[in-house]
Amino acid sequence: MRSGALGVELPRGPKADEAFDALVDSRGVRIERIVSMGQITPEGQWYDQARDEFVLLVTGAARLRIDGEDVDRKLAPGDWLVLPAHCRHRVTWTQSGPPTIWLAVHYGAAPAGTADKD
């Protein structure tokens, strides 16, 4: 049995990359905590994942751009999205302090020979 809290053991100080912590990785599902402190997806890059993703903003604030949409989606604590497989998206802004904490659930079987791209 495992347990924990999403708001503890956070990375300290500014980092170049977001922190990804796998909470569960088993039988077609991966649940991870993502901690952002002002990071964004580099210009011109998109997340293009082979599996569906449920994402919940736990703390902080963020803006997310979905490929094909003209306006960023503003996310506040409690906001969530379901991103279907291969729904290209990018993070355009995250609150740096206090840190922005996401809970991401990747689920569904990825087709054989595919991998998530970022």
Residue frames as a rotation matrix with the C-alpha (Angstrom) as fourth column:
MET 1
0.585 0.811 0.000 0.00
0.811 -0.585 0.000 0.00
0.000 0.000 -1.000 0.00
ARG 2
-0.643 -0.732 0.225 1.19
0.735 -0.673 -0.085 3.53
0.214 0.111 0.971 -0.81
SER 3
0.592 0.786 -0.176 -0.08
0.804 -0.590 0.068 6.93
-0.051 -0.182 -0.982 0.25
GLY 4
-0.608 -0.794 0.020 0.98
0.793 -0.606 0.057 10.53
-0.033 0.051 0.998 0.02
ALA 5
0.385 0.655 -0.650 -0.10
0.502 -0.740 -0.448 14.12
-0.774 -0.154 -0.614 -0.44
LEU 6
0.524 -0.120 0.843 0.09
0.831 -0.142 -0.537 16.11
0.185 0.982 0.025 -3.67
GLY 7
0.830 -0.088 0.552 1.29
-0.045 -0.995 -0.091 19.29
0.557 0.050 -0.829 -1.95
VAL 8
0.766 -0.599 0.233 4.31
-0.311 -0.027 0.950 17.90
-0.563 -0.800 -0.207 -0.09
GLU 9
0.044 -0.887 0.460 7.91
0.393 0.439 0.808 17.21
-0.919 0.145 0.368 -1.10
LEU 10
0.945 0.305 0.120 7.74
0.249 -0.431 -0.867 19.81
-0.213 0.849 -0.483 -3.84
PRO 11
0.157 -0.917 0.366 10.84
0.910 -0.010 -0.415 20.78
0.384 0.398 0.833 -5.80
ARG 12
0.478 -0.071 -0.875 12.64
0.554 -0.749 0.364 23.78
-0.682 -0.659 -0.319 -4.33
GLY 13
-0.233 -0.605 -0.761 13.71
-0.129 -0.757 0.641 26.84
-0.964 0.247 0.098 -6.26
PRO 14
0.514 0.430 -0.742 13.39
-0.739 -0.217 -0.638 27.54
-0.435 0.876 0.206 -9.97
LYS 15
-0.171 -0.510 0.843 14.14
0.150 0.832 0.533 24.60
-0.974 0.218 -0.066 -12.24
ALA 16
-0.782 -0.178 -0.597 14.55
-0.533 -0.304 0.789 24.39
-0.322 0.936 0.143 -15.98
ASP 17
-0.697 0.509 -0.506 12.00
-0.121 0.612 0.782 21.57
0.707 0.606 -0.365 -16.26
GLU 18
0.269 0.851 0.452 8.70
-0.849 -0.011 0.528 20.65
0.454 -0.526 0.719 -14.70
ALA 19
-0.760 -0.459 0.461 8.82
-0.634 0.679 -0.370 17.86
-0.143 -0.573 -0.807 -12.11
PHE 20
0.161 0.769 -0.619 6.98
-0.740 0.509 0.439 14.65
0.653 0.387 0.651 -13.06
ASP 21
-0.723 -0.334 0.605 6.33
-0.670 0.550 -0.498 12.12
-0.167 -0.765 -0.622 -10.30
ALA 22
-0.364 0.581 -0.728 4.64
-0.307 0.663 0.683 8.81
0.879 0.472 -0.063 -11.15
LEU 23
-0.318 0.367 0.874 2.11
-0.938 0.010 -0.345 7.91
-0.135 -0.930 0.341 -8.46
VAL 24
0.276 0.405 0.872 0.71
-0.138 0.914 -0.381 4.85
-0.951 -0.016 0.308 -10.27
ASP 25
-0.155 -0.294 -0.943 2.00
-0.982 -0.055 0.179 3.13
-0.105 0.954 -0.280 -13.40
SER 26
-0.758 -0.024 0.651 0.16
-0.175 0.970 -0.169 -0.13
-0.628 -0.242 -0.740 -13.96
ARG 27
-0.539 0.572 0.618 -2.00
0.683 0.727 -0.077 -2.00
-0.493 0.380 -0.782 -16.46
GLY 28
-0.226 0.443 0.868 -2.89
0.888 -0.272 0.370 0.70
0.400 0.854 -0.332 -18.93
VAL 29
0.837 0.488 0.248 -2.99
0.347 -0.823 0.449 3.63
0.424 -0.290 -0.858 -16.52
ARG 30
-0.381 -0.905 -0.186 -0.36
0.826 -0.243 -0.508 6.12
0.415 -0.348 0.841 -15.42
ILE 31
0.823 0.568 0.036 -1.18
0.465 -0.708 0.532 8.71
0.327 -0.421 -0.846 -12.76
GLU 32
-0.234 -0.969 -0.081 1.35
0.906 -0.187 -0.381 11.44
0.354 -0.162 0.921 -12.18
ARG 33
0.668 0.234 -0.706 1.81
0.513 -0.833 0.209 14.63
-0.539 -0.501 -0.677 -10.27
ILE 34
0.045 -0.632 0.774 3.30
0.861 -0.368 -0.350 17.43
0.506 0.682 0.528 -12.33
VAL 35
0.435 0.001 -0.900 4.77
0.635 -0.710 0.306 20.48
-0.638 -0.705 -0.310 -10.59
SER 36
0.186 -0.302 0.935 5.24
0.816 -0.483 -0.318 23.62
0.547 0.822 0.157 -12.71
MET 37
0.267 -0.173 -0.948 6.99
0.682 -0.662 0.313 26.75
-0.681 -0.730 -0.058 -11.50
GLY 38
0.270 -0.068 -0.961 6.67
-0.402 -0.915 -0.048 29.12
-0.875 0.399 -0.274 -14.44
GLN 39
-0.744 -0.580 0.333 7.62
0.025 0.473 0.881 26.56
-0.668 0.663 -0.337 -17.09
ILE 40
0.365 0.795 -0.485 5.93
-0.662 -0.145 -0.735 26.50
-0.655 0.589 0.473 -20.49
THR 41
0.485 -0.186 0.854 6.11
0.604 0.778 -0.173 24.24
-0.632 0.600 0.490 -23.51
PRO 42
-0.524 -0.757 -0.390 8.81
0.209 -0.559 0.803 25.70
-0.826 0.339 0.451 -25.80
GLU 43
0.143 0.560 -0.816 7.45
-0.646 -0.572 -0.506 27.70
-0.750 0.599 0.280 -28.73
GLY 44
-0.048 -0.082 -0.995 6.67
-0.970 0.242 0.027 25.47
0.239 0.967 -0.091 -31.70
GLN 45
-0.921 -0.254 -0.294 6.54
-0.180 0.949 -0.258 22.26
0.345 -0.185 -0.920 -29.62
TRP 46
0.070 0.986 0.150 3.36
-0.891 -0.006 0.455 20.33
0.449 -0.165 0.878 -28.84
TYR 47
-0.621 -0.059 0.781 2.45
-0.475 0.822 -0.315 17.40
-0.623 -0.567 -0.539 -26.62
ASP 48
0.060 0.594 -0.802 1.05
-0.930 0.324 0.170 14.62
0.361 0.736 0.572 -28.83
GLN 49
-0.545 -0.283 0.789 0.29
-0.732 0.620 -0.284 11.62
-0.409 -0.732 -0.545 -26.67
ALA 50
-0.787 0.151 -0.599 -0.68
-0.315 0.737 0.599 8.13
0.531 0.659 -0.532 -27.77
ARG 51
-0.548 0.613 -0.570 -3.15
0.793 0.597 -0.121 7.70
0.266 -0.518 -0.813 -24.87
ASP 52
0.391 0.754 0.527 -6.08
0.331 -0.650 0.684 9.71
0.859 -0.093 -0.504 -23.53
GLU 53
-0.721 -0.627 -0.296 -5.30
0.535 -0.231 -0.812 12.06
0.441 -0.744 0.502 -20.65
PHE 54
0.644 0.764 -0.028 -7.45
0.556 -0.442 0.704 13.44
0.526 -0.469 -0.710 -17.85
VAL 55
-0.539 -0.842 0.028 -5.73
0.613 -0.415 -0.672 16.46
0.577 -0.345 0.740 -16.31
LEU 56
0.670 0.697 -0.257 -6.81
0.649 -0.382 0.658 18.32
0.361 -0.607 -0.708 -13.16
LEU 57
-0.227 -0.696 0.682 -5.27
0.021 -0.703 -0.711 21.57
0.974 -0.146 0.174 -11.97
VAL 58
0.159 0.227 -0.961 -4.89
0.877 0.413 0.243 21.13
0.452 -0.882 -0.133 -8.20
THR 59
0.447 -0.082 -0.891 -3.18
0.557 -0.753 0.349 24.39
-0.700 -0.652 -0.291 -7.19
GLY 60
-0.616 -0.730 -0.296 -1.80
0.284 -0.556 0.781 27.44
-0.735 0.397 0.550 -8.94
ALA 61
0.540 0.726 -0.426 -2.91
-0.200 -0.381 -0.903 28.64
-0.817 0.573 -0.060 -12.36
ALA 62
-0.562 -0.704 0.434 -2.10
0.267 0.342 0.901 27.82
-0.783 0.622 -0.004 -15.96
ARG 63
0.308 0.594 -0.744 -2.99
-0.727 -0.358 -0.586 28.45
-0.614 0.721 0.321 -19.57
LEU 64
-0.363 -0.308 0.879 -3.22
0.221 0.889 0.402 25.65
-0.905 0.340 -0.255 -22.10
ARG 65
-0.158 0.272 -0.949 -3.44
-0.889 -0.457 0.018 25.96
-0.429 0.847 0.314 -25.89
ILE 66
0.154 0.286 0.946 -5.19
0.216 0.924 -0.315 23.24
-0.964 0.253 0.081 -27.87
ASP 67
-0.864 -0.500 0.052 -3.99
0.128 -0.119 0.985 22.93
-0.486 0.858 0.167 -31.48
GLY 68
-0.595 0.644 0.481 -6.59
0.667 0.060 0.743 24.50
0.450 0.763 -0.465 -33.75
GLU 69
0.503 0.734 -0.455 -8.05
0.864 -0.439 0.247 26.79
-0.018 -0.518 -0.855 -31.07
ASP 70
0.210 -0.374 0.903 -7.38
0.426 -0.796 -0.429 30.54
0.880 0.475 -0.008 -31.25
VAL 71
0.308 0.001 0.951 -7.48
-0.685 -0.694 0.223 31.27
0.660 -0.720 -0.213 -27.52
ASP 72
-0.764 -0.596 -0.245 -5.67
-0.191 0.573 -0.797 29.76
0.616 -0.562 -0.552 -24.54
ARG 73
0.427 0.815 -0.392 -7.78
0.234 0.319 0.918 27.93
0.873 -0.484 -0.055 -21.96
LYS 74
-0.317 -0.466 0.826 -7.30
-0.675 -0.500 -0.541 29.51
0.666 -0.730 -0.156 -18.53
LEU 75
0.183 0.302 -0.935 -7.15
0.335 0.875 0.349 26.94
0.924 -0.377 0.059 -15.74
ALA 76
-0.118 -0.111 0.987 -7.72
-0.842 -0.515 -0.159 27.54
0.526 -0.850 -0.033 -12.04
PRO 77
-0.913 -0.260 0.315 -7.72
-0.399 0.735 -0.548 25.06
-0.089 -0.626 -0.775 -9.14
GLY 78
-0.268 0.818 0.510 -10.38
-0.121 0.497 -0.860 22.42
-0.956 -0.292 -0.034 -9.69
ASP 79
0.430 0.385 -0.817 -10.52
-0.831 -0.185 -0.524 22.85
-0.353 0.904 0.241 -13.48
TRP 80
-0.248 -0.486 0.838 -10.03
-0.053 0.870 0.489 19.67
-0.967 0.077 -0.242 -15.51
LEU 81
0.153 0.208 -0.966 -9.87
-0.970 -0.156 -0.187 18.54
-0.190 0.966 0.178 -19.13
VAL 82
0.373 -0.125 0.919 -10.00
0.178 0.982 0.062 15.26
-0.911 0.141 0.388 -20.99
LEU 83
0.042 -0.488 -0.872 -7.49
-0.888 -0.419 0.191 15.34
-0.458 0.766 -0.451 -23.83
PRO 84
0.915 0.317 0.249 -8.13
-0.176 0.870 -0.460 12.53
-0.363 0.377 0.852 -26.32
ALA 85
0.156 -0.876 0.456 -5.15
0.560 0.459 0.690 10.66
-0.814 0.147 0.562 -27.72
HIS 86
-0.439 -0.545 0.714 -3.24
0.896 -0.203 0.396 12.82
-0.070 0.814 0.577 -30.23
CYS 87
0.800 0.568 0.191 -4.99
0.559 -0.823 0.106 16.03
0.217 0.022 -0.976 -29.20
ARG 88
-0.204 -0.957 0.206 -2.00
0.783 -0.286 -0.552 18.31
0.587 0.049 0.808 -29.67
HIS 89
0.886 0.460 0.062 -1.64
0.307 -0.681 0.665 20.78
0.349 -0.570 -0.744 -26.81
ARG 90
-0.246 -0.967 0.059 0.92
0.591 -0.198 -0.782 23.00
0.768 -0.157 0.621 -25.15
VAL 91
0.411 0.246 -0.878 1.29
0.880 -0.357 0.312 24.87
-0.237 -0.901 -0.363 -21.86
THR 92
0.240 -0.263 0.934 1.60
0.576 -0.736 -0.355 28.61
0.782 0.623 -0.025 -22.57
TRP 93
-0.228 -0.329 0.916 1.89
-0.544 -0.737 -0.400 29.86
0.807 -0.590 -0.011 -18.97
THR 94
0.286 0.332 -0.899 2.07
0.643 0.629 0.437 28.53
0.710 -0.703 -0.034 -15.40
GLN 95
0.821 0.029 0.570 2.06
-0.380 -0.718 0.584 30.36
0.426 -0.696 -0.579 -12.11
SER 96
-0.037 -0.942 -0.332 5.49
-0.078 0.334 -0.939 30.15
0.996 -0.009 -0.086 -10.54
GLY 97
-0.893 -0.305 -0.331 4.63
0.291 0.170 -0.941 30.81
0.343 -0.937 -0.063 -6.92
PRO 98
-0.030 -0.325 0.945 3.12
-0.581 0.775 0.248 29.09
-0.813 -0.542 -0.212 -5.24
PRO 99
-0.900 -0.435 -0.026 3.83
-0.279 0.529 0.802 26.20
-0.335 0.729 -0.597 -7.60
THR 100
0.085 0.883 -0.461 1.21
-0.996 0.089 -0.013 24.96
0.029 0.460 0.887 -10.02
ILE 101
-0.746 -0.264 0.611 0.34
-0.377 0.924 -0.061 21.33
-0.549 -0.276 -0.789 -9.31
TRP 102
-0.066 0.665 -0.744 -1.38
-0.955 0.173 0.239 19.11
0.288 0.726 0.624 -11.85
LEU 103
-0.259 0.033 0.965 -2.78
-0.321 0.940 -0.118 15.59
-0.911 -0.340 -0.233 -11.51
ALA 104
-0.138 0.125 -0.983 -2.58
-0.990 0.010 0.141 13.77
0.028 0.992 0.122 -14.85
VAL 105
0.022 0.228 0.973 -4.15
-0.243 0.946 -0.216 10.40
-0.970 -0.231 0.076 -15.58
HIS 106
-0.399 -0.207 -0.893 -3.01
-0.917 0.086 0.390 8.71
-0.004 0.975 -0.224 -18.81
TYR 107
-0.217 0.438 0.872 -5.25
-0.287 0.826 -0.486 5.81
-0.933 -0.356 -0.054 -19.73
GLY 108
0.824 0.520 -0.223 -6.29
-0.409 0.277 -0.869 3.54
-0.391 0.808 0.441 -22.54
ALA 109
0.333 -0.711 0.620 -4.09
0.538 0.683 0.494 1.26
-0.774 0.169 0.610 -24.55
ALA 110
0.115 -0.418 -0.901 -1.67
-0.697 -0.680 0.227 2.92
-0.708 0.602 -0.369 -26.91
PRO 111
0.938 0.187 -0.290 -1.48
-0.344 0.581 -0.738 1.26
0.031 0.792 0.610 -30.31
ALA 112
0.640 -0.730 0.239 1.46
0.534 0.646 0.545 -1.13
-0.552 -0.221 0.804 -30.61
GLY 113
-0.055 -0.820 0.570 4.67
0.997 -0.072 -0.007 0.57
0.047 0.568 0.822 -31.62
THR 114
0.325 0.182 0.928 3.57
0.283 -0.955 0.088 4.08
0.902 0.234 -0.362 -30.60
ALA 115
-0.313 -0.430 -0.847 4.91
0.948 -0.098 -0.301 6.31
0.047 -0.897 0.439 -27.89
ASP 116
0.736 0.535 -0.414 3.95
0.590 -0.808 0.005 9.65
-0.332 -0.248 -0.910 -26.43
LYS 117
-0.126 -0.744 0.656 5.67
0.870 -0.401 -0.288 12.62
0.477 0.535 0.698 -28.07
ASP 118
0.669 0.329 -0.667 6.49
0.620 -0.742 0.255 15.91
-0.410 -0.584 -0.700 -26.45
